[in-house]
Amino acid sequence: MAGDCCDCSLDIQRLQARQRRVLAIVLGINALTFLMVLAASLYSGSSSLLSGGLDNLGDALTYGLSLAVVGASTRAKARVALFKAALILAAAIAVAAQIVWRSTHPAVPLLDTMSIAALANLGANGLCLYLLTPYRHSDINMASVWECSRNDVAEGLAVLAAAVGVWLFRSGWPDLVIASALLLMFLRSALRVFRGALAELPTRSG
Protein backbone atom coordinates (compact mmCIF):
# COMPACT_ATOMS: atom_id res chain seq x y z
CA MET A 1 0.00 0.00 0.00
CA ALA A 2 2.84 2.34 0.91
CA GLY A 3 4.51 1.47 -2.37
CA ASP A 4 1.37 2.41 -4.25
CA CYS A 5 1.30 5.80 -2.51
CA CYS A 6 4.94 6.37 -3.38
CA ASP A 7 4.23 5.51 -7.01
CA CYS A 8 1.31 7.97 -7.05
CA SER A 9 3.48 10.68 -5.55
CA LEU A 10 6.19 10.07 -8.15
CA ASP A 11 3.60 10.18 -10.95
CA ILE A 12 2.28 13.52 -9.68
CA GLN A 13 5.79 14.93 -9.43
CA ARG A 14 6.58 13.81 -12.97
CA LEU A 15 3.34 15.36 -14.25
CA GLN A 16 4.10 18.64 -12.49
CA ALA A 17 7.63 18.65 -13.92
CA ARG A 18 6.23 18.17 -17.43
CA GLN A 19 3.69 20.93 -16.83
CA ARG A 20 6.42 23.34 -15.70
CA ARG A 21 8.54 22.50 -18.73
CA VAL A 22 5.77 23.03 -21.27
CA LEU A 23 4.63 26.25 -19.56
CA ALA A 24 8.16 27.63 -19.67
CA ILE A 25 8.38 26.85 -23.40
CA VAL A 26 5.04 28.45 -24.30
CA LEU A 27 5.84 31.46 -22.12
CA GLY A 28 9.01 32.07 -24.12
CA ILE A 29 7.20 31.60 -27.43
CA ASN A 30 4.47 34.08 -26.47
CA ALA A 31 6.92 36.69 -25.18
CA LEU A 32 8.89 36.63 -28.44
CA THR A 33 5.72 36.57 -30.54
CA PHE A 34 4.33 39.57 -28.63
CA LEU A 35 7.39 41.67 -29.49
CA MET A 36 7.19 40.68 -33.15
CA VAL A 37 3.44 41.25 -33.49
CA LEU A 38 3.49 44.53 -31.57
CA ALA A 39 6.17 45.95 -33.85
CA ALA A 40 4.33 44.72 -36.94
CA SER A 41 0.97 46.08 -35.78
CA LEU A 42 2.39 49.53 -35.06
CA TYR A 43 4.17 49.59 -38.41
CA SER A 44 1.25 48.25 -40.45
CA GLY A 45 -1.57 50.06 -38.60
CA SER A 46 -3.59 46.87 -38.14
CA SER A 47 -6.11 46.76 -35.28
CA SER A 48 -6.62 42.99 -35.51
CA LEU A 49 -2.86 42.43 -35.40
CA LEU A 50 -2.58 44.69 -32.36
CA SER A 51 -5.27 42.63 -30.63
CA GLY A 52 -3.16 39.55 -31.32
CA GLY A 53 -0.11 41.24 -29.84
CA LEU A 54 -1.96 42.23 -26.69
CA ASP A 55 -3.32 38.71 -26.42
CA ASN A 56 0.20 37.28 -26.63
CA LEU A 57 1.35 39.64 -23.87
CA GLY A 58 -1.55 38.60 -21.67
CA ASP A 59 -0.78 34.96 -22.39
CA ALA A 60 2.90 35.36 -21.50
CA LEU A 61 1.81 36.78 -18.13
CA THR A 62 -0.77 34.01 -17.78
CA TYR A 63 1.78 31.27 -18.46
CA GLY A 64 4.14 32.83 -15.94
CA LEU A 65 1.40 32.78 -13.30
CA SER A 66 0.44 29.23 -14.24
CA LEU A 67 4.05 28.15 -13.92
CA ALA A 68 4.18 29.66 -10.44
CA VAL A 69 1.20 27.66 -9.14
CA VAL A 70 2.00 24.22 -10.59
CA GLY A 71 1.70 21.92 -7.59
CA ALA A 72 -0.13 24.50 -5.50
CA SER A 73 -3.56 24.00 -3.91
CA THR A 74 -6.73 23.94 -5.98
CA ARG A 75 -7.86 27.16 -4.29
CA ALA A 76 -4.61 28.92 -5.26
CA LYS A 77 -4.99 27.71 -8.85
CA ALA A 78 -8.59 28.93 -8.94
CA ARG A 79 -7.54 32.36 -7.69
CA VAL A 80 -4.87 32.59 -10.38
CA ALA A 81 -7.50 31.55 -12.94
CA LEU A 82 -9.62 34.50 -11.78
CA PHE A 83 -6.67 36.78 -12.45
CA LYS A 84 -6.26 35.21 -15.90
CA ALA A 85 -9.89 36.05 -16.62
CA ALA A 86 -9.13 39.65 -15.63
CA LEU A 87 -6.16 39.71 -18.04
CA ILE A 88 -8.34 38.45 -20.89
CA LEU A 89 -10.89 41.15 -20.03
CA ALA A 90 -8.15 43.81 -20.03
CA ALA A 91 -7.09 42.66 -23.52
CA ALA A 92 -10.71 43.02 -24.64
CA ILE A 93 -10.87 46.59 -23.30
CA ALA A 94 -7.63 47.48 -25.10
CA VAL A 95 -8.96 46.05 -28.37
CA ALA A 96 -12.22 48.00 -27.94
CA ALA A 97 -10.27 51.24 -27.48
CA GLN A 98 -8.19 50.51 -30.60
CA ILE A 99 -11.32 49.78 -32.64
CA VAL A 100 -12.88 53.08 -31.61
CA TRP A 101 -9.70 54.99 -32.47
CA ARG A 102 -9.31 53.32 -35.87
CA SER A 103 -12.97 53.92 -36.66
CA THR A 104 -12.42 57.65 -36.28
CA HIS A 105 -9.03 57.53 -38.06
CA PRO A 106 -9.63 55.15 -41.01
CA ALA A 107 -6.61 53.80 -42.87
CA VAL A 108 -5.67 50.75 -44.93
CA PRO A 109 -3.12 48.57 -43.08
CA LEU A 110 0.14 47.70 -44.82
CA LEU A 111 -0.75 44.32 -46.28
CA ASP A 112 2.71 42.73 -46.62
CA THR A 113 3.71 43.40 -43.02
CA MET A 114 0.30 42.40 -41.71
CA SER A 115 0.26 39.10 -43.68
CA ILE A 116 3.76 37.98 -42.70
CA ALA A 117 3.16 38.80 -39.04
CA ALA A 118 -0.22 37.06 -39.10
CA LEU A 119 1.29 33.85 -40.51
CA ALA A 120 4.13 33.87 -37.98
CA ASN A 121 1.67 34.55 -35.16
CA LEU A 122 -0.61 31.69 -36.24
CA GLY A 123 2.31 29.27 -36.43
CA ALA A 124 3.52 30.18 -32.94
CA ASN A 125 0.00 29.91 -31.50
CA GLY A 126 -0.56 26.54 -33.15
CA LEU A 127 2.66 25.20 -31.65
CA CYS A 128 1.66 26.38 -28.17
CA LEU A 129 -1.76 24.73 -28.46
CA TYR A 130 -0.13 21.47 -29.59
CA LEU A 131 2.21 21.50 -26.60
CA LEU A 132 -0.56 22.26 -24.08
CA THR A 133 -3.31 19.95 -25.38
CA PRO A 134 -2.13 16.81 -23.48
CA TYR A 135 -2.54 18.71 -20.19
CA ARG A 136 -5.86 20.44 -20.81
CA HIS A 137 -7.79 18.21 -18.37
CA SER A 138 -5.15 18.11 -15.62
CA ASP A 139 -6.62 20.82 -13.37
CA ILE A 140 -8.17 24.33 -13.43
CA ASN A 141 -4.72 25.84 -13.91
CA MET A 142 -3.86 23.93 -17.08
CA ALA A 143 -7.46 24.07 -18.32
CA SER A 144 -7.45 27.88 -18.24
CA VAL A 145 -4.04 27.98 -19.92
CA TRP A 146 -5.30 25.71 -22.70
CA GLU A 147 -8.37 27.94 -23.06
CA CYS A 148 -6.09 30.93 -23.64
CA SER A 149 -4.03 28.99 -26.17
CA ARG A 150 -7.10 27.86 -28.10
CA ASN A 151 -8.20 31.49 -28.27
CA ASP A 152 -4.78 32.33 -29.68
CA VAL A 153 -5.21 29.93 -32.59
CA ALA A 154 -8.67 31.35 -33.34
CA GLU A 155 -7.23 34.84 -33.09
CA GLY A 156 -4.37 33.90 -35.45
CA LEU A 157 -6.79 32.56 -38.04
CA ALA A 158 -8.95 35.67 -37.67
CA VAL A 159 -6.01 38.04 -38.22
CA LEU A 160 -5.02 36.08 -41.30
CA ALA A 161 -8.62 36.38 -42.55
CA ALA A 162 -8.43 40.13 -41.91
CA ALA A 163 -5.30 40.32 -44.07
CA VAL A 164 -7.12 38.49 -46.87
CA GLY A 165 -10.07 40.90 -46.51
CA VAL A 166 -7.80 43.94 -46.70
CA TRP A 167 -6.22 42.49 -49.86
CA LEU A 168 -9.58 41.73 -51.49
CA PHE A 169 -11.32 45.01 -50.71
CA ARG A 170 -8.31 47.36 -50.51
CA SER A 171 -9.91 48.79 -47.41
CA GLY A 172 -9.35 48.85 -43.66
CA TRP A 173 -12.87 47.83 -42.67
CA PRO A 174 -12.23 44.04 -42.76
CA ASP A 175 -9.49 44.62 -40.20
CA LEU A 176 -11.95 46.41 -37.90
CA VAL A 177 -14.61 43.73 -38.39
CA ILE A 178 -12.18 40.98 -37.38
CA ALA A 179 -10.95 43.03 -34.43
CA SER A 180 -14.57 43.40 -33.27
CA ALA A 181 -15.09 39.63 -33.55
CA LEU A 182 -11.96 39.05 -31.49
CA LEU A 183 -13.32 41.44 -28.88
CA LEU A 184 -16.41 39.26 -28.49
CA MET A 185 -14.25 36.13 -28.29
CA PHE A 186 -12.13 37.65 -25.52
CA LEU A 187 -15.23 38.58 -23.52
CA ARG A 188 -16.70 35.08 -23.92
CA SER A 189 -13.43 33.44 -22.90
CA ALA A 190 -13.02 35.68 -19.85
CA LEU A 191 -16.52 34.70 -18.72
CA ARG A 192 -15.80 30.97 -19.18
CA VAL A 193 -12.53 31.08 -17.21
CA PHE A 194 -14.18 33.21 -14.53
CA ARG A 195 -17.02 30.72 -14.09
CA GLY A 196 -14.63 27.76 -13.98
CA ALA A 197 -12.53 29.42 -11.28
CA LEU A 198 -15.55 30.35 -9.18
CA ALA A 199 -16.80 26.76 -9.38
CA GLU A 200 -13.56 25.59 -7.74
CA LEU A 201 -13.33 28.17 -4.96
CA PRO A 202 -16.28 27.32 -2.68
CA THR A 203 -16.02 23.55 -2.93
CA ARG A 204 -12.32 22.93 -2.34
CA SER A 205 -9.89 24.31 0.14
CA GLY A 206 -6.75 22.74 -1.44
Secondary structure, 3 states (H helix, E strand, C coil): CHHHHHHHHHHHHHHHHHHHHHHHHHHHHHHHHHHHHHHHHHHHCCHHHHHHHHHHHHHHHHHHHHHHCCCCCHHHHHHHHHHHHHHHHHHHHHHHHHHHHHHHCCCCCCHHHHHHHHHHHHHHHHHHHHHHHHHCCCCHHHHHHHHHHHHHHHHHHHHHHHHHHHHHHCCCHHHHHHHHHHHHHHHHHHHHHHHHHHHHCCCCCC
